Amino acid sequence: GHPDGFAFKPVPRDGARAYLAELAALYRFGQCAPLRFFPASAWAWVHQGEAAARRVWNGDTKKKGEANDEWLRIAFRGEALERALDTHFSALARAVFAPLLEYLDLSAAL
């Protein structure tokens, strides 16, 4: 397997450019206002589904949820973070992580 645990299949040049352009646009937007993108919950959403993302977001008795992150609470002050995993969040999760998941080489992780 790959030493970092992740390996990726080659990405076609046009696909890579389009993905990079989308990420750059999200970055620029994120410089003006906080994006409803929460990385751990977003990865769980794309990789394992909504129920898994909600578990990561809310946490449990063993692990603090991403919703309790102090920096997120500051960035989104005044917003009800209980409803943060909405359609805007799921669209961002897919935009950022779906291409990575598509090209993840699971055979290299064995």
N, CA, C and O atoms as CSV, one atom per row, in Angstrom:
chain,resi,resn,atom,element,x,y,z
A,1,GLY,N,N,0.820,-1.198,0.000
A,1,GLY,CA,C,0.000,0.000,0.000
A,1,GLY,C,C,0.861,1.258,0.000
A,1,GLY,O,O,2.078,1.181,0.169
A,2,HIS,N,N,0.262,2.361,-0.180
A,2,HIS,CA,C,0.920,3.666,-0.179
A,2,HIS,C,C,1.268,4.046,1.255
A,2,HIS,O,O,0.466,3.785,2.151
A,3,PRO,N,N,2.446,4.660,1.521
A,3,PRO,CA,C,2.844,4.976,2.892
A,3,PRO,C,C,1.886,5.916,3.621
A,3,PRO,O,O,1.780,5.836,4.845
A,4,ASP,N,N,1.198,6.787,2.924
A,4,ASP,CA,C,0.256,7.705,3.565
A,4,ASP,C,C,-1.130,7.095,3.703
A,4,ASP,O,O,-2.016,7.702,4.305
A,5,GLY,N,N,-1.328,5.909,3.154
A,5,GLY,CA,C,-2.624,5.269,3.215
A,5,GLY,C,C,-3.529,5.602,2.047
A,5,GLY,O,O,-4.576,4.973,1.890
A,6,PHE,N,N,-3.159,6.577,1.219
A,6,PHE,CA,C,-3.973,6.969,0.076
A,6,PHE,C,C,-3.123,6.951,-1.182
A,6,PHE,O,O,-1.961,7.356,-1.173
A,7,ALA,N,N,-3.716,6.482,-2.245
A,7,ALA,CA,C,-3.100,6.559,-3.572
A,7,ALA,C,C,-4.224,6.869,-4.548
A,7,ALA,O,O,-5.371,6.478,-4.334
A,8,PHE,N,N,-3.890,7.569,-5.611
A,8,PHE,CA,C,-4.899,7.982,-6.574
A,8,PHE,C,C,-4.550,7.489,-7.967
A,8,PHE,O,O,-3.384,7.418,-8.354
A,9,LYS,N,N,-5.597,7.151,-8.709
A,9,LYS,CA,C,-5.450,6.801,-10.114
A,9,LYS,C,C,-5.145,8.076,-10.894
A,9,LYS,O,O,-5.467,9.168,-10.426
A,10,PRO,N,N,-4.536,7.967,-12.063
A,10,PRO,CA,C,-4.286,9.168,-12.875
A,10,PRO,C,C,-5.600,9.878,-13.226
A,10,PRO,O,O,-6.613,9.242,-13.517
A,11,VAL,N,N,-5.551,11.191,-13.191
A,11,VAL,CA,C,-6.720,12.013,-13.508
A,11,VAL,C,C,-6.509,12.622,-14.888
A,11,VAL,O,O,-5.450,13.189,-15.154
A,12,PRO,N,N,-7.497,12.515,-15.768
A,12,PRO,CA,C,-7.363,13.151,-17.085
A,12,PRO,C,C,-7.126,14.660,-16.928
A,12,PRO,O,O,-7.718,15.300,-16.058
A,13,ARG,N,N,-6.267,15.212,-17.767
A,13,ARG,CA,C,-5.870,16.615,-17.661
A,13,ARG,C,C,-7.065,17.569,-17.626
A,13,ARG,O,O,-7.115,18.459,-16.777
A,14,ASP,N,N,-8.027,17.396,-18.539
A,14,ASP,CA,C,-9.176,18.300,-18.574
A,14,ASP,C,C,-9.992,18.210,-17.288
A,14,ASP,O,O,-10.450,19.225,-16.765
A,15,GLY,N,N,-10.170,16.992,-16.781
A,15,GLY,CA,C,-10.900,16.806,-15.532
A,15,GLY,C,C,-10.182,17.454,-14.368
A,15,GLY,O,O,-10.811,18.071,-13.508
A,16,ALA,N,N,-8.864,17.315,-14.336
A,16,ALA,CA,C,-8.074,17.907,-13.259
A,16,ALA,C,C,-8.154,19.432,-13.299
A,16,ALA,O,O,-8.281,20.078,-12.259
A,17,ARG,N,N,-8.081,19.998,-14.488
A,17,ARG,CA,C,-8.164,21.462,-14.618
A,17,ARG,C,C,-9.527,21.979,-14.172
A,17,ARG,O,O,-9.614,22.993,-13.479
A,18,ALA,N,N,-10.584,21.287,-14.566
A,18,ALA,CA,C,-11.938,21.707,-14.175
A,18,ALA,C,C,-12.108,21.616,-12.657
A,18,ALA,O,O,-12.698,22.502,-12.039
A,19,TYR,N,N,-11.592,20.548,-12.067
A,19,TYR,CA,C,-11.664,20.370,-10.609
A,19,TYR,C,C,-10.877,21.470,-9.903
A,19,TYR,O,O,-11.362,22.062,-8.939
A,20,LEU,N,N,-9.681,21.740,-10.373
A,20,LEU,CA,C,-8.859,22.788,-9.769
A,20,LEU,C,C,-9.529,24.156,-9.894
A,20,LEU,O,O,-9.479,24.955,-8.959
A,21,ALA,N,N,-10.149,24.429,-11.030
A,21,ALA,CA,C,-10.848,25.705,-11.215
A,21,ALA,C,C,-12.002,25.833,-10.230
A,21,ALA,O,O,-12.233,26.908,-9.677
A,22,GLU,N,N,-12.724,24.741,-10.010
A,22,GLU,CA,C,-13.832,24.779,-9.048
A,22,GLU,C,C,-13.319,24.998,-7.632
A,22,GLU,O,O,-13.903,25.775,-6.876
A,23,LEU,N,N,-12.240,24.326,-7.268
A,23,LEU,CA,C,-11.664,24.521,-5.935
A,23,LEU,C,C,-11.145,25.949,-5.756
A,23,LEU,O,O,-11.299,26.535,-4.684
A,24,ALA,N,N,-10.537,26.507,-6.793
A,24,ALA,CA,C,-10.041,27.890,-6.717
A,24,ALA,C,C,-11.201,28.868,-6.544
A,24,ALA,O,O,-11.088,29.834,-5.789
A,25,ALA,N,N,-12.310,28.628,-7.234
A,25,ALA,CA,C,-13.484,29.493,-7.086
A,25,ALA,C,C,-14.047,29.407,-5.673
A,25,ALA,O,O,-14.433,30.424,-5.097
A,26,LEU,N,N,-14.096,28.198,-5.108
A,26,LEU,CA,C,-14.560,28.049,-3.732
A,26,LEU,C,C,-13.617,28.752,-2.763
A,26,LEU,O,O,-14.066,29.366,-1.795
A,27,TYR,N,N,-12.321,28.667,-3.017
A,27,TYR,CA,C,-11.339,29.357,-2.182
A,27,TYR,C,C,-11.572,30.863,-2.208
A,27,TYR,O,O,-11.577,31.516,-1.165
A,28,ARG,N,N,-11.765,31.408,-3.404
A,28,ARG,CA,C,-12.002,32.857,-3.525
A,28,ARG,C,C,-13.271,33.263,-2.791
A,28,ARG,O,O,-13.282,34.281,-2.098
A,29,PHE,N,N,-14.327,32.493,-2.929
A,29,PHE,CA,C,-15.566,32.794,-2.225
A,29,PHE,C,C,-15.353,32.703,-0.719
A,29,PHE,O,O,-15.868,33.524,0.041
A,30,GLY,N,N,-14.593,31.704,-0.296
A,30,GLY,CA,C,-14.312,31.516,1.130
A,30,GLY,C,C,-13.485,32.633,1.737
A,30,GLY,O,O,-13.443,32.769,2.959
A,31,GLN,N,N,-12.825,33.436,0.911
A,31,GLN,CA,C,-12.078,34.584,1.418
A,31,GLN,C,C,-13.012,35.731,1.803
A,31,GLN,O,O,-12.609,36.652,2.512
A,32,CYS,N,N,-14.253,35.673,1.337
A,32,CYS,CA,C,-15.231,36.731,1.602
A,32,CYS,C,C,-16.245,36.336,2.670
A,32,CYS,O,O,-16.738,37.192,3.404
A,33,ALA,N,N,-16.551,35.072,2.762
A,33,ALA,CA,C,-17.542,34.581,3.719
A,33,ALA,C,C,-17.213,33.124,4.037
A,33,ALA,O,O,-16.696,32.400,3.185
A,34,PRO,N,N,-17.514,32.696,5.262
A,34,PRO,CA,C,-17.215,31.298,5.594
A,34,PRO,C,C,-18.054,30.339,4.764
A,34,PRO,O,O,-19.260,30.523,4.596
A,35,LEU,N,N,-17.395,29.323,4.254
A,35,LEU,CA,C,-18.093,28.285,3.481
A,35,LEU,C,C,-18.708,27.280,4.450
A,35,LEU,O,O,-18.124,26.982,5.492
A,36,ARG,N,N,-19.859,26.771,4.116
A,36,ARG,CA,C,-20.497,25.730,4.929
A,36,ARG,C,C,-19.856,24.384,4.562
A,36,ARG,O,O,-20.529,23.438,4.154
A,37,PHE,N,N,-18.550,24.343,4.722
A,37,PHE,CA,C,-17.779,23.143,4.427
A,37,PHE,C,C,-17.065,22.737,5.704
A,37,PHE,O,O,-16.224,23.471,6.222
A,38,PHE,N,N,-17.404,21.579,6.195
A,38,PHE,CA,C,-16.821,21.058,7.417
A,38,PHE,C,C,-16.131,19.755,7.038
A,38,PHE,O,O,-16.805,18.752,6.807
A,39,PRO,N,N,-14.794,19.746,6.970
A,39,PRO,CA,C,-14.059,18.674,6.296
A,39,PRO,C,C,-14.348,17.256,6.784
A,39,PRO,O,O,-14.597,16.371,5.965
A,40,ALA,N,N,-14.321,17.022,8.080
A,40,ALA,CA,C,-14.530,15.656,8.563
A,40,ALA,C,C,-15.945,15.179,8.237
A,40,ALA,O,O,-16.134,14.053,7.777
A,41,SER,N,N,-16.926,16.028,8.472
A,41,SER,CA,C,-18.310,15.670,8.173
A,41,SER,C,C,-18.532,15.540,6.672
A,41,SER,O,O,-19.281,14.672,6.225
A,42,ALA,N,N,-17.882,16.401,5.895
A,42,ALA,CA,C,-18.025,16.352,4.437
A,42,ALA,C,C,-17.449,15.055,3.877
A,42,ALA,O,O,-18.056,14.428,3.009
A,43,TRP,N,N,-16.284,14.655,4.368
A,43,TRP,CA,C,-15.690,13.408,3.894
A,43,TRP,C,C,-16.603,12.233,4.244
A,43,TRP,O,O,-16.825,11.350,3.415
A,44,ALA,N,N,-17.128,12.221,5.457
A,44,ALA,CA,C,-18.035,11.146,5.857
A,44,ALA,C,C,-19.283,11.140,4.973
A,44,ALA,O,O,-19.767,10.074,4.594
A,45,TRP,N,N,-19.807,12.329,4.640
A,45,TRP,CA,C,-21.011,12.442,3.807
A,45,TRP,C,C,-20.777,11.794,2.436
A,45,TRP,O,O,-21.593,11.004,1.960
A,46,VAL,N,N,-19.661,12.142,1.821
A,46,VAL,CA,C,-19.375,11.654,0.472
A,46,VAL,C,C,-18.957,10.179,0.493
A,46,VAL,O,O,-19.331,9.410,-0.392
A,47,HIS,N,N,-18.200,9.803,1.486
A,47,HIS,CA,C,-17.626,8.456,1.545
A,47,HIS,C,C,-18.594,7.425,2.128
A,47,HIS,O,O,-18.628,6.281,1.675
A,48,GLN,N,N,-19.396,7.833,3.151
A,48,GLN,CA,C,-20.218,6.853,3.858
A,48,GLN,C,C,-21.703,7.207,3.943
A,48,GLN,O,O,-22.507,6.379,4.371
A,49,GLY,N,N,-22.074,8.415,3.546
A,49,GLY,CA,C,-23.484,8.782,3.550
A,49,GLY,C,C,-23.871,9.764,4.650
A,49,GLY,O,O,-23.077,10.100,5.529
A,50,GLU,N,N,-25.106,10.205,4.569
A,50,GLU,CA,C,-25.603,11.251,5.468
A,50,GLU,C,C,-25.572,10.838,6.941
A,50,GLU,O,O,-25.180,11.635,7.794
A,51,ALA,N,N,-25.975,9.619,7.247
A,51,ALA,CA,C,-26.010,9.178,8.648
A,51,ALA,C,C,-24.614,9.231,9.267
A,51,ALA,O,O,-24.458,9.660,10.410
A,52,ALA,N,N,-23.605,8.798,8.522
A,52,ALA,CA,C,-22.226,8.833,9.020
A,52,ALA,C,C,-21.776,10.276,9.235
A,52,ALA,O,O,-21.114,10.586,10.225
A,53,ALA,N,N,-22.139,11.149,8.305
A,53,ALA,CA,C,-21.761,12.560,8.441
A,53,ALA,C,C,-22.389,13.174,9.681
A,53,ALA,O,O,-21.747,13.957,10.380
A,54,ARG,N,N,-23.625,12.829,9.956
A,54,ARG,CA,C,-24.287,13.369,11.151
A,54,ARG,C,C,-23.637,12.851,12.428
A,54,ARG,O,O,-23.569,13.575,13.421
A,55,ARG,N,N,-23.158,11.607,12.414
A,55,ARG,CA,C,-22.437,11.084,13.584
A,55,ARG,C,C,-21.133,11.847,13.789
A,55,ARG,O,O,-20.791,12.193,14.920
A,56,VAL,N,N,-20.403,12.113,12.709
A,56,VAL,CA,C,-19.150,12.878,12.810
A,56,VAL,C,C,-19.455,14.298,13.279
A,56,VAL,O,O,-18.729,14.849,14.107
A,57,TRP,N,N,-20.509,14.879,12.761
A,57,TRP,CA,C,-20.881,16.251,13.094
A,57,TRP,C,C,-21.283,16.382,14.559
A,57,TRP,O,O,-20.831,17.293,15.253
A,58,ASN,N,N,-22.137,15.468,15.026
A,58,ASN,CA,C,-22.666,15.562,16.387
A,58,ASN,C,C,-21.749,14.955,17.438
A,58,ASN,O,O,-21.798,15.348,18.604
A,59,GLY,N,N,-20.917,14.007,17.042
A,59,GLY,CA,C,-20.048,13.340,17.996
A,59,GLY,C,C,-20.821,12.344,18.842
A,59,GLY,O,O,-22.007,12.098,18.626
A,60,ASP,N,N,-20.118,11.781,19.806
A,60,ASP,CA,C,-20.743,10.835,20.729
A,60,ASP,C,C,-20.010,10.906,22.059
A,60,ASP,O,O,-19.243,11.839,22.299
A,61,THR,N,N,-20.239,9.942,22.910
A,61,THR,CA,C,-19.620,9.978,24.241
A,61,THR,C,C,-18.111,9.778,24.178
A,61,THR,O,O,-17.401,10.137,25.118
A,62,LYS,N,N,-17.610,9.205,23.079
A,62,LYS,CA,C,-16.178,8.941,22.954
A,62,LYS,C,C,-15.412,10.050,22.244
A,62,LYS,O,O,-14.224,10.251,22.495
A,63,LYS,N,N,-16.090,10.764,21.363
A,63,LYS,CA,C,-15.387,11.757,20.545
A,63,LYS,C,C,-16.257,12.992,20.345
A,63,LYS,O,O,-17.448,12.901,20.048
A,64,LYS,N,N,-15.624,14.146,20.518
A,64,LYS,CA,C,-16.323,15.415,20.308
A,64,LYS,C,C,-16.671,15.583,18.837
A,64,LYS,O,O,-15.852,15.291,17.966
A,65,GLY,N,N,-17.865,16.046,18.561
A,65,GLY,CA,C,-18.300,16.247,17.191
A,65,GLY,C,C,-17.712,17.494,16.573
A,65,GLY,O,O,-17.309,18.424,17.272
A,66,GLU,N,N,-17.670,17.501,15.259
A,66,GLU,CA,C,-17.147,18.662,14.539
A,66,GLU,C,C,-17.986,19.909,14.826
A,66,GLU,O,O,-17.472,21.024,14.744
A,67,ALA,N,N,-19.258,19.741,15.159
A,67,ALA,CA,C,-20.142,20.868,15.476
A,67,ALA,C,C,-19.683,21.626,16.713
A,67,ALA,O,O,-20.062,22.780,16.912
A,68,ASN,N,N,-18.869,20.983,17.542
A,68,ASN,CA,C,-18.389,21.614,18.771
A,68,ASN,C,C,-17.063,22.344,18.605
A,68,ASN,O,O,-16.511,22.861,19.576
A,69,ASP,N,N,-16.554,22.386,17.385
A,69,ASP,CA,C,-15.293,23.070,17.126
A,69,ASP,C,C,-15.449,24.564,17.415
A,69,ASP,O,O,-16.321,25.227,16.853
A,70,GLU,N,N,-14.607,25.078,18.284
A,70,GLU,CA,C,-14.714,26.480,18.701
A,70,GLU,C,C,-14.533,27.445,17.537
A,70,GLU,O,O,-15.194,28.482,17.491
A,71,TRP,N,N,-13.652,27.122,16.598
A,71,TRP,CA,C,-13.412,28.010,15.461
A,71,TRP,C,C,-14.643,28.078,14.552
A,71,TRP,O,O,-14.980,29.141,14.030
A,72,LEU,N,N,-15.301,26.946,14.372
A,72,LEU,CA,C,-16.535,26.951,13.573
A,72,LEU,C,C,-17.618,27.771,14.260
A,72,LEU,O,O,-18.360,28.509,13.611
A,73,ARG,N,N,-17.699,27.634,15.566
A,73,ARG,CA,C,-18.711,28.404,16.309
A,73,ARG,C,C,-18.460,29.905,16.171
A,73,ARG,O,O,-19.406,30.688,16.095
A,74,ILE,N,N,-17.192,30.306,16.138
A,74,ILE,CA,C,-16.869,31.728,15.957
A,74,ILE,C,C,-17.198,32.158,14.525
A,74,ILE,O,O,-17.820,33.199,14.310
A,75,ALA,N,N,-16.779,31.355,13.556
A,75,ALA,CA,C,-17.001,31.711,12.149
A,75,ALA,C,C,-18.483,31.800,11.813
A,75,ALA,O,O,-18.889,32.637,11.006
A,76,PHE,N,N,-19.285,30.947,12.424
A,76,PHE,CA,C,-20.709,30.902,12.107
A,76,PHE,C,C,-21.570,31.412,13.263
A,76,PHE,O,O,-22.708,30.980,13.446
A,77,ARG,N,N,-21.008,32.332,14.031
A,77,ARG,CA,C,-21.768,32.859,15.170
A,77,ARG,C,C,-23.088,33.463,14.682
A,77,ARG,O,O,-23.158,34.118,13.643
A,78,GLY,N,N,-24.106,33.217,15.460
A,78,GLY,CA,C,-25.420,33.703,15.091
A,78,GLY,C,C,-26.212,32.730,14.244
A,78,GLY,O,O,-27.406,32.935,14.025
A,79,GLU,N,N,-25.569,31.667,13.757
A,79,GLU,CA,C,-26.268,30.668,12.953
A,79,GLU,C,C,-26.520,29.423,13.802
A,79,GLU,O,O,-25.736,29.094,14.692
A,80,ALA,N,N,-27.593,28.760,13.523
A,80,ALA,CA,C,-27.917,27.515,14.216
A,80,ALA,C,C,-27.128,26.377,13.580
A,80,ALA,O,O,-27.532,25.843,12.547
A,81,LEU,N,N,-26.016,26.007,14.186
A,81,LEU,CA,C,-25.177,24.954,13.622
A,81,LEU,C,C,-25.831,23.579,13.708
A,81,LEU,O,O,-25.359,22.631,13.081
A,82,GLU,N,N,-26.901,23.461,14.468
A,82,GLU,CA,C,-27.606,22.184,14.543
A,82,GLU,C,C,-28.148,21.788,13.173
A,82,GLU,O,O,-28.324,20.603,12.890
A,83,ARG,N,N,-28.412,22.776,12.327
A,83,ARG,CA,C,-28.961,22.498,10.990
A,83,ARG,C,C,-27.924,22.768,9.897
A,83,ARG,O,O,-28.285,23.051,8.754
A,84,ALA,N,N,-26.654,22.683,10.241
A,84,ALA,CA,C,-25.592,23.054,9.298
A,84,ALA,C,C,-25.419,22.061,8.150
A,84,ALA,O,O,-24.957,22.443,7.075
A,85,LEU,N,N,-25.777,20.809,8.356
A,85,LEU,CA,C,-25.597,19.813,7.303
A,85,LEU,C,C,-26.814,19.838,6.374
A,85,LEU,O,O,-27.621,18.909,6.341
A,86,ASP,N,N,-26.912,20.920,5.634
A,86,ASP,CA,C,-28.050,21.157,4.757
A,86,ASP,C,C,-27.668,20.900,3.296
A,86,ASP,O,O,-26.609,20.336,3.022
A,87,THR,N,N,-28.513,21.306,2.378
A,87,THR,CA,C,-28.233,21.067,0.959
A,87,THR,C,C,-27.016,21.861,0.478
A,87,THR,O,O,-26.288,21.394,-0.398
A,88,HIS,N,N,-26.785,23.043,1.034
A,88,HIS,CA,C,-25.596,23.822,0.666
A,88,HIS,C,C,-24.340,23.067,1.103
A,88,HIS,O,O,-23.375,22.958,0.346
A,89,PHE,N,N,-24.363,22.555,2.317
A,89,PHE,CA,C,-23.240,21.771,2.822
A,89,PHE,C,C,-23.009,20.543,1.949
A,89,PHE,O,O,-21.875,20.267,1.559
A,90,SER,N,N,-24.076,19.800,1.638
A,90,SER,CA,C,-23.890,18.562,0.869
A,90,SER,C,C,-23.368,18.852,-0.539
A,90,SER,O,O,-22.600,18.061,-1.085
A,91,ALA,N,N,-23.774,19.968,-1.125
A,91,ALA,CA,C,-23.259,20.350,-2.447
A,91,ALA,C,C,-21.762,20.652,-2.372
A,91,ALA,O,O,-21.005,20.248,-3.255
A,92,LEU,N,N,-21.334,21.356,-1.333
A,92,LEU,CA,C,-19.907,21.640,-1.160
A,92,LEU,C,C,-19.123,20.366,-0.898
A,92,LEU,O,O,-18.030,20.183,-1.434
A,93,ALA,N,N,-19.675,19.490,-0.081
A,93,ALA,CA,C,-19.009,18.219,0.219
A,93,ALA,C,C,-18.759,17.439,-1.070
A,93,ALA,O,O,-17.664,16.924,-1.295
A,94,ARG,N,N,-19.788,17.360,-1.911
A,94,ARG,CA,C,-19.636,16.641,-3.182
A,94,ARG,C,C,-18.654,17.350,-4.110
A,94,ARG,O,O,-17.846,16.700,-4.774
A,95,ALA,N,N,-18.719,18.677,-4.159
A,95,ALA,CA,C,-17.825,19.426,-5.053
A,95,ALA,C,C,-16.362,19.208,-4.684
A,95,ALA,O,O,-15.508,19.087,-5.563
A,96,VAL,N,N,-16.076,19.158,-3.391
A,96,VAL,CA,C,-14.681,19.031,-2.954
A,96,VAL,C,C,-14.214,17.585,-2.947
A,96,VAL,O,O,-13.118,17.288,-3.423
A,97,PHE,N,N,-15.031,16.677,-2.413
A,97,PHE,CA,C,-14.544,15.327,-2.173
A,97,PHE,C,C,-14.968,14.270,-3.184
A,97,PHE,O,O,-14.299,13.243,-3.297
A,98,ALA,N,N,-16.047,14.479,-3.918
A,98,ALA,CA,C,-16.481,13.440,-4.870
A,98,ALA,C,C,-15.402,13.127,-5.911
A,98,ALA,O,O,-15.173,11.951,-6.194
A,99,PRO,N,N,-14.728,14.129,-6.495
A,99,PRO,CA,C,-13.658,13.796,-7.450
A,99,PRO,C,C,-12.513,13.022,-6.796
A,99,PRO,O,O,-11.931,12.140,-7.427
A,100,LEU,N,N,-12.183,13.337,-5.549
A,100,LEU,CA,C,-11.123,12.586,-4.872
A,100,LEU,C,C,-11.538,11.135,-4.689
A,100,LEU,O,O,-10.752,10.216,-4.921
A,101,LEU,N,N,-12.769,10.944,-4.274
A,101,LEU,CA,C,-13.265,9.586,-4.066
A,101,LEU,C,C,-13.303,8.810,-5.379
A,101,LEU,O,O,-13.008,7.616,-5.418
A,102,GLU,N,N,-13.672,9.509,-6.455
A,102,GLU,CA,C,-13.747,8.866,-7.767
A,102,GLU,C,C,-12.399,8.331,-8.210
A,102,GLU,O,O,-12.335,7.275,-8.840
A,103,TYR,N,N,-11.322,9.036,-7.896
A,103,TYR,CA,C,-9.995,8.634,-8.346
A,103,TYR,C,C,-9.153,7.961,-7.272
A,103,TYR,O,O,-7.982,7.658,-7.497
A,104,LEU,N,N,-9.743,7.727,-6.110
A,104,LEU,CA,C,-9.037,7.018,-5.061
A,104,LEU,C,C,-8.768,5.590,-5.516
A,104,LEU,O,O,-9.681,4.893,-5.959
A,105,ASP,N,N,-7.541,5.165,-5.410
A,105,ASP,CA,C,-7.160,3.825,-5.844
A,105,ASP,C,C,-7.193,2.909,-4.626
A,105,ASP,O,O,-6.216,2.803,-3.883
A,106,LEU,N,N,-8.332,2.250,-4.433
A,106,LEU,CA,C,-8.502,1.400,-3.273
A,106,LEU,C,C,-7.605,0.170,-3.310
A,106,LEU,O,O,-7.270,-0.383,-2.263
A,107,SER,N,N,-7.218,-0.260,-4.491
A,107,SER,CA,C,-6.335,-1.430,-4.587
A,107,SER,C,C,-4.948,-1.137,-4.035
A,107,SER,O,O,-4.256,-2.053,-3.589
A,108,ALA,N,N,-4.532,0.117,-4.057
A,108,ALA,CA,C,-3.213,0.491,-3.545
A,108,ALA,C,C,-3.186,0.552,-2.032
A,108,ALA,O,O,-2.109,0.538,-1.435
A,109,ALA,N,N,-4.359,0.621,-1.389
A,109,ALA,CA,C,-4.435,0.738,0.055
A,109,ALA,C,C,-4.329,-0.623,0.742
A,109,ALA,O,O,-4.245,-0.692,1.968
A,110,LEU,N,N,-4.330,-1.696,-0.033
A,110,LEU,CA,C,-4.292,-3.038,0.561
A,110,LEU,C,C,-2.920,-3.431,1.008
A,110,LEU,O,O,-2.731,-4.531,1.526
